[in-house]
Amino acid sequence: MKYKKWSLEEKLEILSSSEELGIVEACRKYKVSTGTFYNWRKKYDTQGVSGLKVTYDARSKELKQAEEENRILRKLLSNKEIELEVQRELLKKKFGTSDPKKI
């Protein structure tokens, strides 16, 4: 299921329309779960408008970039480990040992 990302203006509109229509009707009209609505209302009551601001965009870009770097580094590390394992096998076949100090 794809989730909708609500802007600050949309959240404020839903909260204000809930006073006119009622919570259940406003949630149905905008297709928002009541749990999400109550979370927004709680944040709005405690922190005001700043509590409803979108905070996931900047963090998610940094997170995606870090995950991509992590994926590349893991791939490089696994390739290096495979290369070392192949070298050990070749040494074992050639000299009968995999310990390079004994050669």
Buried (B, 14 or more C-beta within 10 A) or exposed (E): EEEEEBEEEBBBBBBEBBEEBEBEEBBEEBEBEEEBBEEBBEBBEEEEEEBBEEEEEEEEEEEEEEEEEEEEEEEEEEEEEEEEEEEBEEBEEEEEEBEEEEE
